[in-house]
Structures are given as structure tokens and as C-alpha cells.
Amino acid sequence: MPSFRVDADGDVEMAAPPPVFEVIKPPELKSWDQESLVEWLRKRRRYREEIVERCRISQEPVDAVLHSVRASLPPKLLNYLAHYVFRQPRDAITDQEILDKIQERVSEVMNGHIPDMYDFFKTHLKMDMDEQDVEARVVKYFVDFDQLIEEHGFTSMLAAGGQDRSDYRDRMKNRCKLIVENLAPEVLKTEIKRLVSLQHREAKTDDIALHQLVLARAKVQQRYHMLTLYDKSP
């Protein structure tokens, strides 16, 4: 049987060559300290996203291509976890068990020390007023907020989601309060505080509603600001 096809005119139809993929290297976990775990989790998520996208194109099964979590750990660290943490044979430990343990470790605040969250975010969470695109500015603000939560061990107290957890409402309340308290410019923060207090009370405990409110009012204020500048121009 020929390995090619012939069209109606007798010409050979050339099959499209298979796509060539760049090698995607999985991240290696080299240490059990919190900073290394946070960095590894971030890289692992990105690695998985790239593998899923590749498999979408190549039609390969994701599980067949994805490098295992176990293989990402140094043998000595895996031996330690098997003996002291999981207390079972190394080969019996699953990827999900390791991921759950890493997530648990990351969710802990460093060495059990709980800093003043309000002072911390007041110092580190800033609205980038150099960004002229208002929507991009708001996007960056919310992305930075979540990144600070992840990188500094506030996940268990401030992370989004987890509606099935008993602390969900308190967590969302703290999350929304921190978002509002660090908004800029001051006129935007003042308006959002007033709206949340009087008209949009759901935004006190709903970060999605709060995001929509912040974005909408920031755009309105920016348009008003631009009109004011236009009126003042000679």
C-alpha cells in the first residue's frame, strides 16, 4: 500500500509534516523551604499549562507527556518525605499526596509568624499610577495582590475560592478590605469605600463584585479626568 494519497488529477498529495515542539523542561524542586516551594509551584503550574496546550495540538494524552511530581524531587528529599512525613514506601507515594503536602506547607505563614497584614500590604501593594491604561492598571493591581498572597504565605488567610471552607466569609471579608484600603488615587479609594458601604454591600465579601466595581469606577473617573484636562486646554 502506498504511504501517500493521490488527488483527482493524479498529483501526489503531500501530508502535512507533524508539528515540531520545543522541549518543555519540568521544574525541579531542590529545597523544602517555603520560598523554593512557592517558586516551584508557580513553575509547575506554568509547565502543566504548556504541556496541556501542546497535547491539545498533538492529540497526545496529557498524562503520558506530563513529567511526574515524584520525578521532580531529588531522591534524598523523596526518601525523607517517604520515611518521616508519609511513613510509607517511597514507591507508594502518589503525585497528588506530594502536591497536597507542598500546598499545605506553602499555606503556612513562615515559621508560624503572622505579620500585621494591613501594614504589610500597605507597604507592598501599590496601584501603578504610571500605567495610563486604566484597565491594565486595575489588572496589575489585582494580579500583584494575589502574587503577594502566594509568595508570602498568606494563602490560608486570604486566597480566593474555597467556598466550601468554614472560613470563606471571613477570608473574603479580609481580602476585600485589603484591596479597598490600598487603592489609588485617593479619590478612587474614597468612592469605592462609600459605594461598598452604602450601595454595593455584596462587595464587602465578594472579590469579583469588588473587582467589577473598581474597574467601572476607575474608568469613569479617568474619563472625567481627561474631559477636565481637555476643558482646561487653551
C-alpha positions in Angstrom: 0.0 0.0 0.0 1.4 3.5 -0.9 2.0 5.8 2.1 0.7 8.8 0.1 -2.6 9.9 -1.4 -3.3 10.9 -5.0 -5.8 13.6 -5.9 -8.3 13.6 -8.8 -5.7 14.9 -11.3 -3.2 12.2 -10.3 -1.0 14.5 -8.3 0.5 13.3 -5.1 -1.0 15.0 -2.0 1.8 15.7 0.5 0.8 15.1 4.0 1.4 17.9 6.4 4.5 17.3 8.5 3.9 16.7 12.2 4.3 19.8 14.3 7.8 20.2 15.9 7.6 21.1 19.6 10.2 22.8 21.6 11.4 20.7 24.6 9.5 21.7 27.7 11.6 21.0 30.8 9.8 20.3 34.0 10.9 22.4 37.1 13.0 20.6 39.7 12.3 21.1 43.4 15.7 21.5 45.1 14.7 22.5 48.6 11.9 22.2 51.1 12.0 25.9 52.3 8.8 27.9 51.7 10.3 30.2 49.1 11.5 27.4 47.0 8.2 25.6 47.2 6.3 28.7 46.2 8.5 29.2 43.2 8.3 25.5 42.2 4.5 25.5 42.4 4.3 28.6 40.1 6.7 27.0 37.6 4.9 23.7 37.8 1.5 25.3 37.0 3.1 27.0 34.0 4.8 23.8 32.9 1.4 21.9 33.1 -0.3 24.7 31.1 2.3 24.4 28.4 2.0 20.6 28.3 -1.8 20.8 28.1 -1.6 23.2 25.2 1.0 21.1 23.4 -1.2 18.0 23.8 -4.2 19.9 22.5 -2.4 20.4 19.3 -0.6 17.0 19.1 -3.6 15.0 20.4 -1.3 13.2 22.8 -2.7 12.2 26.2 -1.6 14.7 28.8 -0.7 12.1 31.5 1.6 10.4 29.0 3.6 13.6 28.4 3.5 15.3 31.8 6.6 14.7 33.9 5.6 13.3 37.3 5.9 15.3 40.5 7.9 12.4 42.1 10.5 12.7 39.4 10.9 16.4 40.1 12.2 15.8 43.6 15.8 14.9 44.5 16.0 11.2 45.6 17.2 12.2 49.1 14.3 14.6 49.6 11.8 11.9 48.3 13.4 9.4 50.7 13.0 11.9 53.6 9.3 12.5 52.8 8.6 8.8 52.5 10.2 7.9 55.8 9.3 10.8 58.0 6.3 12.5 56.5 4.2 9.9 54.7 5.6 6.9 56.6 5.2 4.6 53.7 7.4 3.1 51.0 8.7 5.6 48.5 7.2 3.9 45.5 3.7 4.1 47.2 3.7 7.9 47.4 1.5 9.5 44.7 2.0 12.8 42.9 -1.2 14.1 44.5 0.0 13.3 48.0 3.2 15.2 47.4 1.3 18.2 45.9 -1.1 18.3 48.8 1.8 18.3 51.3 3.6 21.1 49.3 0.4 23.1 49.2 -0.1 22.6 52.9 3.5 23.8 53.6 3.1 26.8 51.3 -0.1 27.8 53.0 1.6 28.1 56.4 3.0 31.5 57.3 6.8 31.4 57.6 7.7 29.7 60.9 4.3 30.4 62.3 4.9 34.1 62.4 1.9 36.2 61.5 2.9 39.7 60.5 0.4 42.6 60.5 -1.3 42.1 57.2 -2.5 45.6 56.9 0.9 47.1 57.4 2.4 44.5 55.0 0.0 45.2 52.2 0.2 49.0 52.8 3.9 48.7 52.2 4.0 46.3 49.3 0.7 46.6 47.4 0.6 49.7 45.1 -1.6 50.8 42.3 0.8 51.6 39.4 -0.2 55.2 38.6 2.4 55.3 35.8 0.2 52.9 33.8 -2.0 55.1 31.6 -4.4 52.3 30.6 -6.9 52.2 33.4 -8.0 48.6 32.9 -4.3 47.4 32.7 -3.7 49.3 35.9 -6.5 47.5 37.7 -5.5 44.1 36.3 -1.9 44.6 37.5 -3.2 45.6 41.0 -5.3 42.5 41.4 -2.6 40.2 40.0 0.0 41.8 42.3 -2.3 41.3 45.2 -2.6 37.5 44.6 1.1 37.2 43.9 1.9 38.8 47.3 -0.5 36.4 49.0 1.1 33.4 47.3 4.7 34.5 47.8 4.5 35.5 51.5 2.4 32.6 52.9 -1.0 34.3 53.3 -2.8 31.7 51.2 -4.7 30.1 54.1 -6.0 33.5 55.2 -6.5 35.5 52.0 -6.6 33.2 49.0 -9.7 33.4 46.7 -12.0 30.4 46.2 -12.7 27.6 48.6 -16.4 28.4 49.2 -16.8 25.0 50.9 -14.5 26.0 53.8 -15.9 27.3 57.0 -13.7 30.4 57.0 -14.8 31.5 53.5 -16.7 34.6 54.5 -14.1 35.9 56.9 -11.4 35.3 54.4 -13.3 37.1 51.7 -14.0 40.0 54.1 -10.3 40.4 54.9 -9.4 40.0 51.2 -11.8 42.7 50.0 -10.9 45.1 52.8 -7.2 44.9 51.9 -8.0 45.5 48.2 -10.0 48.6 49.1 -7.6 50.0 51.6 -4.7 50.1 49.1 -6.5 51.6 46.1 -5.2 54.7 44.5 -5.7 57.5 43.7 -7.3 58.6 46.9 -10.4 59.8 45.2 -11.0 56.3 43.8 -10.5 54.7 47.2 -12.9 57.2 48.8 -15.6 56.5 46.3 -15.2 52.7 46.5 -15.4 52.8 50.3 -18.6 54.9 50.0 -20.2 52.6 47.4 -19.3 49.4 49.3 -20.7 50.8 52.5 -24.0 52.1 51.1 -24.9 50.7 47.7 -22.8 47.6 46.9 -22.6 45.8 50.2 -22.1 42.5 48.5 -18.6 43.7 47.5 -17.6 43.6 51.2 -17.3 39.8 50.9 -17.3 39.2 47.1 -13.9 40.0 45.4 -15.4 39.5 41.9 -18.1 42.1 42.6 -15.5 44.4 44.1 -13.2 44.0 41.0 -16.1 44.9 38.7 -16.9 47.9 40.8 -13.3 49.1 41.0 -12.8 48.7 37.3 -16.0 50.5 36.4 -15.4 53.5 38.7 -11.8 53.8 37.7 -12.8 54.1 34.1 -15.5 56.7 34.9 -13.0 58.8 36.9 -10.4 58.5 34.2 -12.9 59.8 31.5 -13.9 62.7 33.8 -10.2 63.5 34.4 -9.5 63.5 30.7 -12.5 65.8 30.0 -11.3 68.2 32.7 -7.9 68.4 31.1 -9.5 69.0 27.7 -11.7 71.8 29.0 -8.6 73.5 30.6 -6.5 73.3 27.5 -6.2 76.6 25.5 
